[in-house]
Amino acid sequence: MTLAVQIRQHGGPEELQIVDVQVGEPGPGEIRIRHHAVGLNFIDVYHRTGLYPLNMPAGIGMEAAGVVEAVGEGVTHLKAGDRAAYASQPPGSYCEVRVMPAKCVCKLPDAIDFETGAAMMLKGLTAQYLLKKTLPVQGLQPGDHVLFHAAAGGVGLIACQWAKALGLQLIATAGSDAKCQLALANGAAHAVNYNTEDFAARVKEITGGKGVKVVYDSVGKDTWDKSLDCLRPFGLMASFGNASGPVPPFAPGMLGAKGSLYVTRQTLFSHITTRESTQAMADDLFAVVASGQVKIHIAQRYSLRDVQQAHRDLEARKTTGSTILTLP
Ligand SMILES: NC(=O)c1ccc[n+]([C@@H]2O[C@H](COP(=O)([O-])OP(=O)(O)OC[C@H]3O[C@@H](n4cnc5c(N)ncnc54)[C@H](OP(=O)(O)O)[C@@H]3O)[C@@H](O)[C@H]2O)c1
């Protein structure tokens, strides 16, 4: 028997319960992996609360790193003994050992330790597809301004550094002055405390009245309206999360009135539907981390047994950078 975290119903952090589970052999296309570290992500909160509903009982967690123990029929890119890391469906990474689909599991380069691997796969692959594939019609060129909300968080700190490496002028928003300083120290060109300042006015000021080419918005409900006011004509509103709640329905006509804007709602899991696309994105992430241009900041560590507290702190906006769960 091994330890895993399960929920029996959607609800608060108290629903996260440690249980003993029996883990079997991998079937075709699957592996069994023993985790050394597990990544915490805001999507785990959506799964727990039911914003993204799950069938019960449910595992939680979509990111981890560890050692492959066994591979099922047809798995050729991994073998027993390989160090590996992943961002993958289905939820269930909060555990010691699991059987899971192999498709999104990548070999972890020797230079990247398990904790870093667990802290960077879901957040780093997200920053990758946002900055490299979620682009305005004429693309992004060095010197272009983009706005990135919640920039001191897990995805945010990776995006700040990666945007700088790409030559972009990233305008960060964050919920405290200390978080703004952190974003600046990680490559943001400007930082705005959106709890004390009008971020749309500041963006206009910073861009000389022009606005930004892309807004990357994972905050959702609280930032949506003002984010649209930050865009230049034909700019792209890239919505990718709902930390403050989902964006309410809106009338498309308003996009015309605000400058013929584009809107997209992206999810990582559309980008990693094949082994090839997953590996290509992971290779890009591994390279930018190995080069030192992107450093993975693990600012919080909790034992798997303290997973309830980890969720409380993430939801209370107490965390910065990446958070990992350590195993007993
Ligand atoms: N679609 C995708 O493919 C995808 C993939 C990964 C992540 N995401 C999304 O990207 C966002 C960042 O994920 P993450 O795991 O790296 O989390 P995170 O950024 O480390 O934590 C979320 C941050 O959101 C901000 N926030 C604003 N309003 C909030 C509210 N009402 N309640 C809680 N937090 C609030 C907080 O920063 P401040 O205090 O600075 O405001 C908080 O620290 C999440 O919304 C997540 O769902 C989407």
The ligand as an ORCA input file, in Angstrom:
! r2SCAN-3c Opt
* xyz 0 1
  N      -4.896     27.501    -18.945
  C      -3.727     26.956    -18.656
  O      -3.151     26.255    -19.495
  C      -3.118     27.177    -17.328
  C      -1.995     26.437    -16.941
  C      -1.384     26.750    -15.713
  C      -1.920     27.740    -14.899
  N      -3.052     28.377    -15.307
  C      -3.610     29.460    -14.479
  O      -2.598     30.407    -14.258
  C      -2.763     30.980    -12.978
  C      -1.477     30.833    -12.211
  O      -1.335     29.476    -11.813
  P      -0.268     29.096    -10.703
  O      -0.503     27.667    -10.383
  O       1.075     29.544    -11.138
  O      -0.760     29.957     -9.432
  P      -0.104     31.249     -8.775
  O       0.052     32.312     -9.814
  O       1.109     30.845     -8.056
  O      -1.228     31.665     -7.747
  C      -2.350     32.377     -8.159
  C      -2.158     33.892     -8.001
  O      -3.283     34.557     -8.564
  C      -3.413     35.806     -7.964
  N      -4.810     36.075     -7.633
  C      -5.531     37.115     -8.085
  N      -6.748     37.096     -7.577
  C      -6.835     36.027     -6.773
  C      -7.871     35.505     -5.947
  N      -9.072     36.095     -5.835
  N      -7.612     34.386     -5.238
  C      -6.422     33.794     -5.316
  N      -5.409     34.238     -6.096
  C      -5.604     35.356     -6.813
  C      -2.536     35.808     -6.695
  O      -1.418     36.639     -6.943
  P      -1.479     38.194     -6.479
  O      -1.566     38.207     -4.988
  O      -0.229     38.763     -7.017
  O      -2.709     38.765     -7.120
  C      -2.120     34.361     -6.558
  O      -0.860     34.238     -5.956
  C      -3.986     30.293    -12.351
  O      -5.127     31.071    -12.601
  C      -4.055     29.003    -13.127
  O      -5.309     28.452    -13.136
  C      -3.657     28.112    -16.486
*
